[in-house]
Amino acid sequence: MTEYALTLCDVAGRRVGGISLALLPGEITGVVGPAGAGKTTLLALAAGCVRPAHGDVRVFGLPLHDAAARRLVGYAPDSRMFPPVLTVREILMYYARLHWQPRALHGPRGLVREALELAGLGAVADSQVETLSRADIHRLNLAQAVLGGRRVLLLDEIFSGLDAIARRDLRGRIARLAADGIAVLITSRDPTALERLAARVIVLKDGRVVRAGSLGAVLGERVLEVILDAPPAEPPPGFRVTASGLEAPLAGRTVESALALCHAHRLAVRASRVRLRSLEEVVLETHDAR
């Protein structure tokens, strides 16, 4: 029988209704959607910070209200929740003393050393929070979430505001944690941040799941882009007007047949290319759908 790291069964709460999902150990699942879709609320429900109106949350088969289940879950909210005058080491020591178990392999100091290494915070371990960069704040969020051998990580907007280099570093650290068997549920308002990380994606709208599946299945549709010398008065059937010309999902038809439709409408095609649809486009389509 498959043992899931995290399961939500018909969970509903404020701004979220009837969501079910299951994460395997080592799986990274991304949660995307327009602002107000319920991404943060979903993570708060999974973390036990918000009590669901109905439904069931379990961690490795244990109900979330069980103390043993809660010890397996690490939650990194999208906020600067740390006192600004404390150092990184002092903050992690506080959490380590909360999480430490008498029979644990490492004492609090050992847990802190491990968290600093996993999150890449060694160079700023003795710096005050108020002096940290945005990237280091996100690393500190990750460090406190993973501290103490957590097996399920709930990461809310952990890539927000990061440049490409910091994003790549953090993405690599999360991928290595997943490779060690930790299940990760991660939200992002920037869907492109998850395209090289999540194996599966859940698209939310108005608190409900509207798309779900492997990233390959969600993004597997090919799109034909057509560059025109001048915008058309009216696009051919199945096409939509873009800044550079037209585009249309191929949806089983060949490139040649789609271009033939453009020529039949007497459009001056300058160039064309085929690409895969992006996760950002999926979110935008979800937002625009009525």
C-alpha positions in Angstrom: 0.0 0.0 0.0 1.3 3.5 -0.9 2.3 5.6 2.0 1.7 9.2 1.4 3.7 11.9 3.2 0.8 14.4 3.2 -2.9 13.9 2.3 -5.7 16.4 2.3 -9.2 14.9 1.8 -12.0 17.3 0.9 -10.5 20.1 3.0 -12.4 23.3 3.2 -11.9 26.6 5.1 -12.0 30.3 4.6 -11.4 31.0 0.9 -10.7 27.3 0.2 -13.3 24.7 -0.7 -13.2 20.9 -1.0 -9.5 20.4 -1.9 -8.0 16.9 -2.0 -4.4 16.1 -2.7 -1.7 13.6 -1.8 2.1 13.9 -1.8 4.6 11.1 -1.9 7.8 11.2 0.0 10.4 13.1 -2.1 7.7 14.7 -4.3 7.7 18.4 -5.1 4.2 19.8 -5.9 3.7 23.4 -6.9 0.6 25.4 -6.2 -0.1 28.3 -8.5 -3.0 30.6 -9.3 -4.0 34.3 -9.5 -3.9 36.5 -6.4 -6.6 35.6 -4.0 -6.9 32.0 -5.3 -6.3 30.5 -1.9 -2.7 29.4 -2.1 -1.6 30.7 1.3 -4.8 29.5 3.0 -4.2 26.0 1.6 -0.7 25.8 3.1 -2.0 27.2 6.4 -4.6 24.5 6.5 -2.0 21.8 5.7 0.2 23.2 8.4 -2.5 23.2 11.1 -2.3 26.9 11.5 -6.0 27.2 10.4 -8.6 24.7 11.4 -10.6 23.4 8.4 -14.4 23.8 8.4 -14.5 20.1 7.2 -12.2 17.6 5.7 -9.1 15.7 6.9 -5.4 16.4 6.9 -3.0 13.5 7.5 0.8 13.3 7.7 2.2 9.8 7.0 -1.2 8.4 7.9 -1.4 10.3 11.2 -4.1 12.9 11.8 -2.6 16.4 11.8 -3.8 17.1 15.4 -1.5 14.3 16.6 1.7 15.6 18.1 3.8 13.1 16.2 2.3 14.3 12.9 3.0 17.9 13.7 6.6 17.2 14.5 7.0 16.0 10.9 5.7 19.2 9.3 7.8 22.3 8.6 6.0 25.5 7.5 7.7 28.6 6.0 5.1 31.4 5.7 5.5 34.4 3.4 6.4 36.9 6.0 9.3 38.4 8.0 8.3 36.7 11.2 11.7 37.0 13.0 12.7 39.6 15.6 15.0 42.0 13.7 17.6 42.4 16.5 18.2 38.6 16.9 20.9 36.8 14.9 20.3 33.9 12.6 21.9 31.5 15.0 19.8 32.8 18.0 16.6 32.4 16.0 17.4 28.8 15.0 18.5 28.0 18.5 15.1 29.1 19.7 13.4 26.7 17.3 15.9 23.9 18.0 15.1 24.0 21.7 11.4 23.7 20.8 11.9 20.8 18.4 14.6 18.9 20.2 13.7 15.5 21.6 15.6 13.9 24.4 16.3 10.7 22.4 17.3 12.7 19.2 20.6 11.9 17.5 21.7 15.6 17.7 21.3 18.2 20.5 20.0 21.7 19.8 23.4 23.0 18.6 23.7 20.1 16.2 20.2 20.8 14.8 21.3 24.5 14.2 24.5 23.5 12.5 22.5 21.2 10.2 19.9 23.8 9.4 22.6 26.4 8.6 24.3 24.1 6.2 21.1 22.9 4.5 19.9 26.5 3.9 23.3 28.0 3.1 23.4 30.5 6.0 26.8 29.8 7.4 28.3 33.1 6.3 25.5 35.1 8.0 24.9 32.9 11.0 25.9 35.7 13.5 24.3 38.5 11.6 21.1 40.2 12.9 17.9 39.7 10.9 17.6 43.4 10.1 20.9 43.2 8.1 19.9 40.2 6.0 19.2 40.4 2.3 15.8 39.2 1.0 17.5 36.0 -0.2 18.9 35.3 3.2 15.5 35.9 4.8 14.0 33.3 2.5 16.9 30.9 3.4 16.2 31.5 7.1 12.5 30.7 6.5 13.7 27.4 4.9 16.1 26.7 7.7 13.5 27.0 10.5 11.0 24.9 8.4 13.4 22.0 7.9 15.1 22.2 11.3 14.6 19.0 13.4 14.3 16.5 10.6 10.9 17.6 9.2 9.6 15.2 6.4 7.0 17.5 4.9 7.8 21.1 4.0 5.2 23.7 3.2 6.9 26.7 1.6 4.8 29.8 0.8 6.2 32.2 -1.8 9.8 31.3 -0.9 11.0 32.6 -4.3 9.3 36.0 -4.1 11.5 39.0 -4.9 14.6 36.9 -5.6 17.0 37.5 -8.5 17.8 34.6 -10.9 21.0 33.6 -9.1 19.4 33.5 -5.6 16.4 31.7 -7.1 18.6 29.0 -8.6 20.5 28.5 -5.4 17.3 28.1 -3.3 15.8 25.9 -6.0 18.8 23.6 -5.8 18.6 23.3 -2.0 14.9 22.4 -2.1 15.6 19.8 -4.8 18.3 18.2 -2.7 15.9 18.0 0.3 13.4 16.3 -1.9 16.1 13.9 -3.1 16.4 12.9 0.5 12.8 11.9 0.7 11.2 15.1 2.0 7.8 16.0 0.5 7.4 19.6 -0.6 4.3 21.6 -1.2 5.3 25.0 -2.5 3.4 28.1 -3.7 4.5 30.8 -6.0 2.9 33.9 -7.5 5.5 33.6 -10.3 4.7 30.3 -12.0 8.0 30.3 -13.9 9.9 29.8 -10.6 8.4 26.3 -10.3 8.8 25.1 -13.9 12.3 23.6 -13.2 11.4 22.3 -9.8 7.9 20.9 -9.4 7.1 17.5 -10.8 3.4 18.1 -10.3 1.3 21.3 -10.3 -2.0 22.3 -8.9 -3.8 25.4 -10.3 -6.2 27.2 -8.0 -8.9 29.7 -8.7 -11.4 31.0 -6.2 -10.3 28.5 -3.6 -10.8 25.4 -5.8 -8.6 23.2 -7.9 -9.2 23.9 -11.6 -6.2 22.0 -13.1 -3.9 19.4 -11.6 -1.4 16.9 -13.0 2.2 16.3 -13.8 4.0 19.4 -15.1 4.6 17.6 -18.4 0.9 16.9 -18.9 -0.1 20.5 -18.0 2.5 22.1 -20.2 2.6 19.4 -22.9 0.5 21.3 -25.4 2.5 22.7 -28.4 1.8 26.3 -29.5 2.4 27.8 -32.9 3.6 31.4 -33.0 3.2 33.3 -36.3 5.0 36.6 -36.9 3.2 38.9 -39.3 4.2 42.0 -41.2 0.9 43.7 -40.0 -1.8 42.7 -37.5 -4.8 41.0 -39.1 -8.2 42.6 -39.1 -9.6 39.3 -37.8 -7.6 36.2 -36.7 -8.3 32.8 -38.4 -10.4 30.3 -36.4 -8.5 28.9 -33.4 -5.9 31.7 -33.5 -5.5 34.7 -31.2 -3.8 38.0 -31.9 -0.5 38.7 -30.1 1.9 41.7 -30.1 3.9 40.1 -32.9 1.2 38.4 -34.9 -0.8 35.3 -34.1 -0.6 32.1 -32.0 -2.7 29.0 -31.7 -2.5 25.6 -29.9 -1.7 22.9 -32.4 -4.0 20.4 -30.5 -3.2 17.5 -32.7 -3.1 19.3 -36.1 0.2 19.8 -38.0 2.2 23.0 -38.3 1.6 22.9 -42.1 -2.1 22.8 -41.8 -2.2 25.7 -39.3 0.1 27.8 -41.5 -2.1 26.9 -44.5 -5.0 28.4 -42.7 -3.1 31.6 -42.3 -2.2 31.7 -46.0 -5.9 31.0 -46.9 -6.7 34.2 -45.0 -4.1 36.0 -47.1 -1.9 36.8 -44.2 1.8 37.7 -44.9 3.6 35.3 -42.7 7.2 36.5 -42.0 8.2 33.7 -39.6 6.9 31.0 -37.3 8.0 28.7 -34.5 6.6 26.0 -32.3 7.0 26.2 -28.5 5.6 24.5 -25.4 3.0 26.4 -23.4 4.4 27.9 -20.2 3.0 27.5 -16.7 2.4 31.3 -16.6 0.1 30.9 -19.7 -1.9 28.2 -17.9 -2.4 30.5 -14.9 -3.5 33.4 -17.1 -5.9 31.2 -19.0 -7.4 30.1 -15.7 -7.7 33.7 -14.5 -9.4 34.8 -17.8 -11.8 31.8 -18.0 -15.3 32.6 -16.9 
